[in-house]
C-alpha cells in the first residue's frame, strides 16, 4: 500500500492537535480519531480555538458567538451602535455553520466562557440546556419584547420548563412559485387537460407531485421543484413525514411512543420516504441525489425551477433582483399539506459559564428591539439568511422589506407567513437531549434511501436501531421525561388536537 505523504499544513495541524490541552472536554483518542476521519486541519479548526480559549474573557466586554455567513458581518456593523447605545463593548466571534454543535457544546462545558451570548439551532436546546442560563434568571422576557414573537417561535428553546433562548431567525416552510409558469394561460389549459383539475399552487401531496412532474422538462433545462437531499435533508424529509401523518389523522411527527420506542417503521413513514424519493426525479439528475441547500437556492434564482417548498429565505432571495433572475415572476403560497413546519431557525441564549450574564442579556435585548430586528432582516436581504420571527415584521412588511414593497412581494410574503403562523396545526422541532444524534441518523439513512442504497423500509429500520442506541446512551428514563415535555407542548397548544 502506498502511503500518501502529508502536506506541511497537515503536519502542522497534527502537531498542534497533539499539543492541545483537551481540559477533559474530549478524549485525546477521540480528538485524533476525528483528525483521521475529517482531516487534521478541519478538526483543528473546530476544536483548537474552543479548547484554547479558556482564560481569554475580557472584563466588561460582551462576547457574542455567531455562525459565520450573513450573521457575523451585519452584527459587526451593529457593534458600534450597540456600544453607543449601551456603553458596552461587544466582540463577535464566529464559527462555521456546520460545526455549530461541536463548537458550542465544547465552549459551554469549559470552566471559563469563550462567549457570553451565542446563537444555536433550537433543536440543540436539549443538549445545550444544562449549560445555559434561563433568560428569566437574568432579566424579564418583556425586556426581550417576547410577546411580539410569533407564537410558534415562542414555544421553542424551552429546557425543563424554562426559556433558555429567544429566536433571531424564523425559519418555516413556505411555497415559492413562478407566476410566469403557474399563471400562464397555455400552461393552465395543458395542465387541466392532462390532470383533470386547475393548475394552482399545490395544497396536498398529489398536487405537489403533479405540478412538479408537469413542469419537469430536462430538454429545456427546467424542473418542477427543488428540495435538499444532502446535509439539511432532515428538514425536507420531516416535512413529508409530518404532512403524511396529518393526512392520515395521526399525531404527525410523533417520532417516539411514551416509552421512547421509535415510531418509524410503519405505513406512514414508509409512504413519506417513498414520496420523498419520488420527488427527486423532478430535479436536475446530476444534483438530485445530493442537492445542497445553497445550490438549490441558486438554481431557483437562475430560473430553472417552477416551485420551491422551502424555508422563507427562498422567496426573500428570489424576490431580490440583485441576485435573482426571476425577481418579478414569483409569489408565495402556503406550503403543501395542512401543517406549518418550522425546521431549524436560530435562537440566542446565555452561557451558564459566562461571567457577564447581565451584559449578555443586554446584548440580546438590544438585538430584539423592533427597530434593530427589522433592520437585521432588511439590511441582509441579498444574503437572505435571516428570516422574520416577530409579528411586527409581518404587520409592517414595507419596513421589513423596503426594496420589495413597491413590487407587492412584501405584502404577499407577509400575508402568507401570517396565515402559516396562525395555523391550528404546527410542527415544533424536537429538542431533547441527543437530538443531534437522532437527526444525524435520519440524515444518513434518508440519504441512503434517496441514492438507492436501501429501500425505504430498510432505511427506517436502520434509523430505528440508531434511535434506540441513542436513547439508551442518554438514559431512557431521562429521555422519557424530556420527550414527554415536548409532547405536552404539542398537545397543550392544540397542535395535535
Secondary structure, 3 states (H helix, E strand, C coil): CCCCCCCHHHHHHHHHHHHCCCCCCCCHHHHHHHHHHHCHHHHHHHHHHHHCCCCCCCCCCEEEEEECCHHHHHHHHHHHHHHHHHCCCEEEEEECHHHHHHHHHHHHCCCCCCCCEEEECHHHHHHHHHHEECHHHCCCHHHHCHHHECHHHHCCCEECCEECCEEEECCCEEEEEEHHHHCCHHHHHHHHHHHCCCCCCCCCHHHHHHHHHHHCEHHHCEECCCCCCCCCHHHHHHHHHHHHHHHCCCCCCCCECCCCCECCCCHHHHHHHHHHHHHHHHCCCCCHHHCCHHHHHHHHHCCCECEEEEECHHHHHHCCCCCCCCCCCEEEEECCCCCEEECCCEEEEEECCCCCHHHHHHHHHHHHCHHHHHHHHHHCCCCCCCCCCEHHHHHCHHHHCHHHCCCCHHHHHHHHHHHHHCCCCEEECCCCCCHHHHHHHHHHHHHHHHCCCCCHHHHHHHHHHHHHHHHHHHCHHHHHHHHHHHHHHHHHCCCCC
